[in-house]
Amino acid sequence: MQKTAIAAARDGWEVILVGRSPRKSGKLLDRSSMGPIEVIRVPVVSQMDRLGSQRTTMRIRRTFTQFGISDKAALARYKASHQAWLRKQTARHNPVPVRTWIRTREAFHELRVRAWGWEQYRQFRPGPPTGNWRVDWPTLMDIDLAFGPVLEELEPDLIHANDINTIPTAAMSAARLRGRGKQCAWLYDAHEYVNGVEWPKPQQASGCRAAEREFIGQADAVVTVSPQIAELLRQEHRLPKLPLVVGNAPVREGIRSGDTKTSSIRALAGLAEDVPLMVYSGWIGKERGIDTVVAALPNLPGFHLALVAGRLTPLLEALLAQAVSLGVRDRVHVLPYVPPYEVADYLSTADLGLIPFRRTPNCELSLPTKVSEYLQAGLPLVTSDVKVVKGFVEEQRIGEVFVSEDPASFAAAARRAMENRAELAAGITEQILNEHSWEEQSRKLLRLYREISGLAPAAPRDDVPWTVTERPVALLPGRSAERRPLDRWRPLGETAIRLGLGPANYAGQAAAFAQAICRDRADVSAEVVMSKLPASFDYPADVYLDASKLKDLDLQMARVQAVLGRYTHVLADAFMPVFGHLNGDNIEGDLPALRQAGIKVALLGHGSEIRHPGQHMERHEFSLFRDAPTGVAAKLQKKAERNRRVAEESGLPIFVTTPDLLDDLPQATWAPLVVDVEAWACDRPVMERARPIVLHAPSKRWTKGTDRILPVVQELHERGVIELVLAEGIPVQKMRALVQDCDIVLDQFTTGSFGAFAVEAMAAGKPVVAYLSESVSKTVGSDLPIVNASPSSLKETIEALLDDRDGTAKTGLASAEYARIYHDGSWTAHALSTFLV
C-alpha cells in the first residue's frame, strides 16, 4: 500500500493513506507523513464485535464460578497469590492436621480455577455462521464505524480499498458522498481469493465471503493479483469486466545501490560467503509450509535458513521449538523486516528463495509477492508444487520444485538448486525483472485511476523518491510541532495493556518512555522498575530494587509475583532480567517463564550493552573505546556479543534509543530518546554576547572525547574568542541552568551519534556540535540540526559558527523544533506501537 501511495504521489495525485491504529480506544487520530503523503491511523473500537460474540449466561451460576476473579489478569494474580501462600506453608514443619488443611485448600484452588475457565469457555461461544456478514463477522462494522467518518470528511475523488476488511467501508462511504453530490469513484483491490482462504474461524470465513459478495459488484473497478483469481472473481460474482491484474513487486530503481555487506540477511546472520543460505521472507502462517523446511534441515548439513518476519508469533515460536528439538536451532536465523525499497538488496546475499506453500486453494492461485522479491534479489527459487508458482518456475527454468509437505523431497530440491545455482540464476532475465517490477505493475493501476475517476493530475512529481520514509506530521510544510508536556505515567491498573519497564532506567529513560506511552495511549498503564545501588541517583520509578540484593530469593519471588499475572507486556531495559538474578543476569533466562505466562516481551538497547567495541573502532577513527580504561573494552565486547546473540535467537522486537546502535543491531527499530521538552525550553537568545559561552559537560571524559577536544576549545577560550564552561559532576537542576544560559553546546566526539544531553540542549534551543557518523545521518535524515564535527575539524566548525551568528541562532531555533517533533515522546510511542498490541 505504501508503494501504491508513492506511485500515485509521483504521478501527481494528492494521496492520503488511511490505516488502523494499534490503539483500541479513543478518538485521537495518529498522523504522520511520507513526503507529501499524509498518513492517518484510526483507532478501531471493538464494540460490534463484542456484541456479536456475547452470550447470555446464568447469573446465579456465574456468581459461584467467577466469584472474585473478574478477568484473566485477576486469575493470574489469584494463582500467583496461592503459589506464594503454598511455598510459605510448605517451608514449615507442619503437623498432620495442617498438612491435611493445606491439601484441602490446594484442591479447592484447583477446582476454582477450573470452574472459572469452564465458565469463560461457555460465555463467549459464537453461534453457527448465518451468511450475514453483520452477524458473522461484526468486526467489519467496527472498522466502518471508525474509518467511514474519516473518509467522508476527507471527501476523496477516489477510494482505493485494499483487501476484504475495507470493502464495506469503501462502498458505503462512496455511496454517502455521492448522495451529498460529491463525485467519488472506488475500486476494490482483492489481495487474495477470499473463497479460498483458510480462515481461522468459520464465522470469519462466512462473514468475509458475504461482505465481498454484497459489495464487489458496486465497485467501479476490481483489481487482483493473478489472472487465475481475476477469472474466478469474474465468474463467481458475474462481474461485467475482468478484474485488472496488478502484481505486488519491488521497485527496481535503486536495487544494488546499497552496501549489502553490512545491511543484508547474511551479514545479520553472521555467515561467511560460502555458507549455503536459504531465505523465507514474509507472513508466517500454517499454510506457508515453513515447518517442512525446518523438518528438512537435518538432511541438509551446512545449510542455514533465514526467516524474515515482522514479529514473533506463536507459530514462529513453535517453528523455533521444532528447530531446537531437531538440533538445528543454530542454523535458523530470525531476521526483521526492512522498508519496501530495501527488500531486494536485503535478500540478495542469500543463495535460494523459498516458497514452501501447502496446497491450499489460495496458495495455488497466484504468484506471491515474494516471487518478485526473490527474482529482483537474483535468487533461484525452491517451491512446492502449488499450481501457479510451479508452472512459472518450470517454464522459466529458474528453480526447483518439491512435493508439498514432504521434507525429503524439499531437501533433494534444495540440494539440486544449490548445485545448479549459477545456471538457474542465469534464467532470471531482464525481461522477467522488468515485468516483475513495481514500476511496470503500477503503470496499469495509475491508468485505471484516471479511467474510473475521469480525472488526471496536472503533472508528475519527480521530487518524490521511491525511498521516502514515514516522518512525524509536523515536518509537513507549514506545520509546527504541538507543545505536549509529559505528565506522570498511568499507574498499573485495569487497562488492556499493562506494561512493565525496566529495570535499568538509564537516565530515567524507562520512566520517560512510560510517560510518553501513557500520554498517547489510553489503553496502557505502566509500572517502572529501577535496579540501583542505595547511594546512586534516583530517577523516577515505581519500584526500586537494591542492586546488591538481586540474588536474594525473597526479592526474586517478589518480582515473580509482581510480574506474572499483572503485566501483559514487558519492555526489557538494557537486556537486564526482570526477576532479579533468579535465572541469571540476562533477560534470556527469564524468557521461558514470560512466554509461558503469555507476556509479550520487547528488548530496549541504550548503548554500552550492545555497542561492539572492536567493530566500533573499525568504523570510527576517534572511537571512545580507544580511550577506555584498561579492560573496559574487552568486558563490554563480551557483553555486547552475548546480547547480540540473545537478540537474534529470541526473535523478539528490538528497539534502540540512539540511531548509531542500528550499526550493531540492524534489525532494531529506532525509538528516540524522550526528554521533558517543556521543562528544558527557554527563550533566551543565543549568540548575542561578544564572547559566546560554549558548554561541554561530560559524564565520563573518555566517553565524550573530552581530552581530544580540550586543547582546541581551551585555545579559543584563552584567545578570548569563546568562554568555555567545563561542567563535570553537576546535579541535573544546575546543569539545566547552565544549558539554558549558554550559547553553544559541545556534546560527544567519539560515538558517532547524540545522546540525552544533546537532546536536552536542543530542547533549550541551543546549537549542538557533535560527531555524527554517516550511517546516523542517513537514518535520521537531513532535518537533524546538530552541527557535525570531529576532533580534527572542531576548531574550524566553531569559528564558522562564530562568523555566522545569525545562522547559528537559526540552528538553535531549529534544534528546539526538532526536539519537540522527535523527542517529546510522541514519535517514540509511535515506534513502539507495533509492540503494544
RASULHU-V114690 format. One record per pair of residues at least 12 apart in sequence whose C-alpha atoms are under 7 Angstrom apart, sorted by the first residue. I is the first residue (numbers start at 0). GAP is how many residues later the second one is. D is the distance in whole Angstrom. If there is no record, write none. Layout:
I,GAP,D / I,GAP,D
//
This chain:
5,460,7 / 6,435,7 / 7,438,7 / 9,450,6 / 9,451,5 / 9,452,6 / 9,454,6 / 10,448,7 / 10,449,4 / 10,450,6 / 11,445,5 / 11,446,7 / 11,447,5 / 11,448,5 / 11,449,6 / 12,444,6 / 14,22,5 / 14,23,7 / 15,21,6 / 15,22,5 / 15,23,6 / 16,21,6 / 16,22,5 / 16,23,6 / 17,21,6 / 17,22,5 / 17,23,6 / 18,21,6 / 18,22,5 / 18,23,6 / 19,21,5 / 19,22,5 / 19,23,6 / 19,24,7 / 20,20,5 / 20,21,5 / 20,22,5 / 21,21,7 / 21,811,6 / 21,815,6 / 22,20,5 / 22,498,7 / 22,500,7 / 23,19,5 / 23,20,6 / 23,21,5 / 23,499,7 / 24,18,6 / 24,19,7 / 24,20,6 / 24,497,7 / 24,498,7 / 25,17,7 / 26,16,7 / 28,12,6 / 28,13,5 / 28,14,7 / 29,12,7 / 30,442,6 / 31,438,7 / 31,439,6 / 31,440,5 / 31,441,4 / 32,437,5 / 32,438,5 / 32,439,6 / 32,440,5 / 33,434,6 / 33,435,5 / 33,436,4 / 33,437,6 / 34,429,7 / 34,433,6 / 41,104,7 / 41,105,7 / 42,103,7 / 43,98,6 / 43,99,6 / 43,102,6 / 44,97,6 / 45,93,7 / 45,96,6 / 46,95,6 / 47,90,6 / 47,91,7 / 47,93,7 / 47,94,6 / 48,89,5 / 48,90,5 / 48,93,7 / 51,83,7 / 51,86,7 / 52,71,6 / 52,72,7 / 52,73,5 / 53,69,7 / 53,70,5 / 54,68,6 / 54,69,6 / 56,66,6 / 64,47,7 / 64,50,5 / 64,51,5 / 64,54,7 / 65,50,5 / 72,492,5 / 72,493,6 / 75,488,7 / 75,489,4 / 76,488,5 / 76,489,7 / 79,481,6 / 127,75,7 / 128,73,7 / 128,74,5 / 128,77,6 / 130,75,6 / 130,76,6 / 130,79,6 / 131,75,6 / 131,78,6 / 132,73,7 / 132,74,4 / 132,75,7 / 132,77,6 / 132,78,6 / 135,67,5 / 135,68,7 / 135,70,7 / 135,71,5 / 136,66,6 / 136,67,5 / 136,70,5 / 139,25,6 / 143,24,7 / 143,25,5 / 147,21,6 / 147,25,6 / 150,22,7 / 151,21,6 / 151,25,7 / 155,28,6 / 156,26,6 / 156,27,5 / 156,28,6 / 156,296,7 / 157,26,5 / 157,27,5 / 157,28,5 / 157,295,6 / 158,26,6 / 158,27,5 / 158,28,6 / 159,26,6 / 159,27,5 / 159,28,6 / 160,26,6 / 160,27,5 / 160,28,6 / 161,26,6 / 161,27,5 / 161,28,7 / 162,26,6 / 162,27,5 / 162,28,6 / 163,26,7 / 163,44,7 / 163,48,7 / 166,21,7 / 166,48,7 / 167,43,7 / 167,47,7 / 169,16,7 / 170,44,7 / 170,47,7 / 170,48,7 / 173,12,7 / 184,35,6 / 184,267,6 / 184,268,6 / 185,33,6 / 185,34,6 / 186,32,5 / 186,33,6 / 186,34,5 / 186,35,6 / 187,31,6 / 187,33,7 / 187,34,5 / 187,35,6 / 188,33,6 / 188,34,5 / 188,35,6 / 189,33,6 / 189,34,5 / 190,33,6 / 190,34,6 / 191,170,7 / 192,36,6 / 192,169,6 / 193,15,6 / 194,14,6 / 195,165,5 / 195,166,5 / 196,164,7 / 196,165,5 / 212,24,7 / 216,22,6 / 219,232,6 / 221,21,5 / 221,22,6 / 222,20,5 / 222,21,5 / 222,22,6 / 222,23,7 / 223,19,6 / 223,20,6 / 223,21,5 / 223,22,6 / 224,20,5 / 224,21,5 / 224,22,5 / 224,141,7 / 225,19,6 / 225,21,7 / 225,140,5 / 225,141,7 / 226,18,6 / 227,137,6 / 227,138,7 / 228,136,6 / 229,12,6 / 229,13,5 / 229,15,7 / 245,195,6 / 245,199,7 / 246,194,6 / 247,121,5 / 247,190,7 / 248,120,6 / 248,123,5 / 248,124,6 / 248,187,6 / 248,188,5 / 248,189,5 / 249,91,7 / 249,122,7 / 249,123,6 / 249,187,5 / 249,188,5 / 250,90,6 / 250,186,6 / 250,187,5 / 250,188,6 / 251,185,6 / 254,89,7 / 254,90,6 / 255,89,6 / 259,85,6 / 259,86,7 / 262,83,6 / 263,81,7 / 263,82,4 / 263,83,6 / 263,85,6 / 264,81,6 / 264,82,6 / 264,84,7 / 265,83,6 / 265,84,6 / 268,64,6 / 274,27,7 / 274,28,7 / 275,26,7 / 275,27,5 / 275,28,6 / 275,75,6 / 276,26,6 / 276,27,5 / 276,28,6 / 276,73,5 / 276,74,5 / 276,75,7 / 277,26,6 / 277,27,5 / 277,28,6 / 277,72,6 / 277,73,6 / 277,74,5 / 277,75,6 / 277,76,7 / 278,26,6 / 278,27,5 / 278,28,6 / 278,71,6 / 278,73,6 / 278,74,5 / 278,75,6 / 279,26,6 / 279,27,5 / 279,28,6 / 279,73,6 / 279,74,5 / 280,26,6 / 280,27,5 / 280,28,7 / 280,89,7 / 281,26,6 / 281,27,6 / 282,26,7 / 286,70,6 / 286,71,5 / 286,73,7 / 287,68,6 / 287,69,4 / 287,70,6 / 288,67,5 / 288,68,5 / 288,69,5 / 288,116,7 / 289,66,6 / 290,28,6 / 291,113,6 / 291,114,7 / 291,115,5 / 292,114,6 / 292,117,7 / 293,29,6 / 294,112,6 / 295,111,5 / 295,112,6 / 295,114,7 / 295,115,6 / 296,31,7 / 297,30,7 / 298,112,6 / 299,111,6 / 303,27,5 / 303,28,6 / 304,26,6 / 304,27,5 / 304,28,6 / 305,26,6 / 305,27,5 / 305,28,6 / 305,29,7 / 306,26,6 / 306,27,5 / 306,28,6 / 307,26,6 / 307,27,5 / 307,28,5 / 307,29,6 / 308,25,7 / 308,26,6 / 308,27,6 / 308,28,6 / 309,26,6 / 309,27,5 / 310,342,6 / 311,339,6 / 311,340,6 / 332,315,7 / 333,314,6 / 333,315,7 / 333,317,6 / 334,332,7 / 335,331,5 / 340,125,7 / 340,126,6 / 342,30,7 / 343,29,6 / 343,30,7 / 343,32,6 / 343,33,5 / 344,32,6 / 346,30,6 / 347,29,4 / 347,30,6 / 347,31,7 / 350,28,6 / 351,27,5 / 351,28,5 / 351,29,6 / 351,30,7 / 352,21,6 / 352,26,6 / 352,27,6 / 352,28,5 / 352,29,6 / 353,27,6 / 353,28,5 / 353,29,6 / 354,27,6 / 354,28,5 / 354,29,6 / 355,27,5 / 355,28,5 / 355,48,7 / 356,27,6 / 356,29,7 / 356,47,7 / 357,46,6 / 357,47,6 / 358,27,6 / 358,45,7 / 362,23,7 / 363,22,5 / 363,23,5 / 363,24,6 / 364,22,7 / 364,23,6 / 365,22,6 / 366,21,6 / 366,22,6 / 371,64,6 / 374,53,7 / 374,58,7 / 375,57,6 / 377,47,6 / 378,46,6 / 379,18,5 / 379,19,5 / 379,41,7 / 379,44,6 / 379,45,5 / 380,17,6 / 380,18,4 / 380,19,6 / 381,17,6 / 381,18,5 / 381,19,6 / 381,31,7 / 381,32,6 / 382,17,6 / 382,18,5 / 382,19,6 / 383,17,5 / 383,18,5 / 383,19,6 / 383,20,5 / 384,16,6 / 384,17,6 / 384,18,6 / 384,19,6 / 395,31,7 / 396,27,6 / 396,30,6 / 397,26,5 / 397,27,6 / 397,29,5 / 397,30,7 / 398,18,6 / 398,25,6 / 399,13,6 / 399,17,6 / 400,12,6 / 471,349,7 / 471,355,7 / 473,347,7 / 480,336,7 / 480,339,6 / 480,340,5 / 482,337,7 / 484,191,7 / 484,193,6 / 485,29,6 / 485,30,7 / 485,190,6 / 486,28,6 / 487,27,6 / 488,25,6 / 488,26,4 / 488,29,6 / 488,37,7 / 489,28,6 / 489,35,5 / 489,36,6 / 490,34,6 / 490,35,6 / 490,36,6 / 491,33,5 / 491,34,5 / 491,35,6 / 492,32,6 / 494,28,5 / 494,29,6 / 494,30,6 / 495,27,5 / 495,28,7 / 496,26,6 / 496,27,5 / 496,28,6 / 496,71,6 / 496,72,7 / 497,26,6 / 497,27,5 / 497,28,6 / 497,69,5 / 497,70,5 / 497,71,6 / 498,25,7 / 498,26,6 / 498,27,5 / 498,28,6 / 498,68,6 / 498,69,6 / 498,70,5 / 498,71,6 / 499,26,6 / 499,27,5 / 499,28,6 / 499,67,6 / 499,69,6 / 499,70,5 / 499,71,6 / 500,26,6 / 500,27,5 / 500,28,6 / 500,69,6 / 500,70,5 / 500,71,6 / 500,72,7 / 501,26,6 / 501,27,5 / 501,28,6 / 501,69,7 / 501,70,6 / 501,71,5 / 502,26,5 / 502,27,4 / 502,28,5 / 502,70,6 / 502,73,7 / 502,75,7 / 503,26,6 / 503,27,6 / 503,69,5 / 503,70,6 / 503,72,7 / 504,25,6 / 504,68,7 / 507,31,5 / 507,32,6 / 508,165,7 / 509,18,7 / 510,17,6 / 510,29,6 / 510,30,6 / 511,162,6 / 511,163,7 / 512,161,6 / 512,312,7 / 513,12,6 / 515,309,5 / 515,310,6 / 515,313,6 / 516,312,5 / 526,15,6 / 527,13,5 / 527,14,5 / 527,15,6 / 528,12,6 / 528,13,6 / 528,14,5 / 528,15,6 / 529,13,6 / 529,14,5 / 529,15,6 / 530,13,6 / 530,14,5 / 530,15,6 / 530,16,5 / 531,13,6 / 531,14,6 / 531,15,5 / 532,13,6 / 532,14,5 / 532,15,7 / 533,12,7 / 549,30,5 / 549,31,5 / 550,29,6 / 550,30,5 / 550,31,7 / 554,25,7 / 555,23,5 / 555,24,5 / 555,26,6 / 558,20,5 / 559,19,6 / 563,33,7 / 566,32,7 / 567,31,5 / 567,32,6 / 568,30,5 / 568,31,5 / 568,32,6 / 569,30,6 / 569,31,5 / 569,32,6 / 570,30,6 / 570,31,5 / 570,32,6 / 570,33,6 / 571,29,7 / 571,30,6 / 571,31,5 / 571,32,6 / 572,30,6 / 572,31,5 / 572,32,7 / 573,30,6 / 573,31,5 / 573,32,6 / 573,35,6 / 574,12,5 / 574,28,6 / 574,29,7 / 574,68,7 / 576,13,6 / 587,58,6 / 600,51,7 / 601,50,6 / 601,51,5 / 601,52,6 / 602,49,7 / 602,50,6 / 602,51,5 / 602,52,6 / 603,50,6 / 603,51,5 / 603,52,6 / 604,50,6 / 604,51,5 / 604,52,7 / 605,50,6 / 605,51,6 / 605,52,7 / 606,54,7 / 607,28,7 / 608,27,7 / 608,30,6 / 608,31,5 / 609,30,4 / 609,33,6 / 609,34,7 / 609,54,7 / 610,29,6 / 610,50,7 / 610,53,6 / 611,25,5 / 611,28,6 / 611,52,7 / 612,12,6 / 612,20,6 / 612,24,6 / 621,128,5 / 622,127,5 / 622,128,6 / 623,78,6 / 623,79,5 / 623,81,7 / 623,126,5 / 623,127,6 / 626,75,6 / 627,74,6 / 653,14,5 / 653,15,6 / 654,13,5 / 654,14,5 / 654,15,6 / 654,16,6 / 655,12,6 / 655,13,6 / 655,14,5 / 655,15,6 / 656,13,6 / 656,14,5 / 656,15,5 / 656,16,5 / 657,12,7 / 657,14,6 / 657,15,7 / 657,95,7 / 657,96,7 / 657,97,7 / 658,94,7 / 658,117,6 / 658,120,7 / 659,92,7 / 659,93,6 / 659,116,5 / 670,157,5 / 670,160,6 / 670,161,7 / 671,150,7 / 671,151,6 / 671,156,5 / 672,83,6 / 672,150,6 / 673,149,5 / 673,150,6 / 673,151,5 / 674,85,7 / 674,148,6 / 674,149,6 / 675,148,6 / 676,86,5 / 676,142,7 / 676,143,6 / 676,147,6 / 679,56,7 / 679,80,6 / 679,83,6 / 679,84,5 / 680,82,5 / 680,83,4 / 680,84,7 / 681,58,6 / 681,82,5 / 681,83,7 / 685,57,5 / 685,123,6 / 686,56,6 / 686,118,6 / 686,122,6 / 690,29,7 / 690,30,6 / 690,31,5 / 690,32,6 / 691,30,5 / 691,31,6 / 691,51,6 / 692,29,6 / 692,30,5 / 692,31,6 / 692,32,7 / 692,49,5 / 692,50,5 / 692,51,7 / 693,28,7 / 693,29,6 / 693,30,5 / 693,31,6 / 693,48,6 / 693,49,6 / 693,50,5 / 693,51,6 / 694,29,6 / 694,30,5 / 694,31,6 / 694,47,6 / 694,49,6 / 694,50,5 / 694,51,6 / 695,29,6 / 695,30,5 / 695,31,6 / 695,49,6 / 695,50,5 / 695,51,6 / 696,29,6 / 696,30,5 / 696,31,6 / 697,30,6 / 698,29,7 / 702,47,7 / 703,44,4 / 703,45,6 / 703,46,6 / 704,43,6 / 704,44,5 / 704,45,5 / 707,83,6 / 708,82,6 / 711,83,6 / 738,22,6 / 739,24,6 / 742,23,6 / 743,22,6 / 743,23,5 / 743,24,6 / 744,16,7 / 744,21,7 / 744,22,6 / 744,23,5 / 744,24,6 / 745,22,6 / 745,23,5 / 745,24,6 / 746,21,7 / 746,22,6 / 746,23,5 / 747,22,5 / 747,23,6 / 748,21,6 / 748,22,5 / 748,41,6 / 748,42,6 / 749,21,7 / 751,19,5 / 751,20,4 / 751,21,5 / 752,18,7 / 752,19,5 / 752,20,7 / 752,23,6 / 758,60,6 / 761,50,7 / 761,53,5 / 761,54,5 / 761,57,6 / 762,52,7 / 762,53,4 / 762,56,5 / 763,52,6 / 764,47,5 / 764,48,5 / 764,50,6 / 764,51,5 / 765,46,5 / 765,49,7 / 766,19,7 / 766,41,7 / 766,44,6 / 766,45,4 / 766,48,7 / 767,18,5 / 767,19,6 / 768,17,6 / 768,18,5 / 768,19,6 / 768,20,7 / 769,16,7 / 769,17,6 / 769,18,5 / 769,19,6 / 770,17,5 / 770,18,5 / 770,19,5 / 771,16,6 / 784,26,6 / 784,29,6 / 784,30,6
//
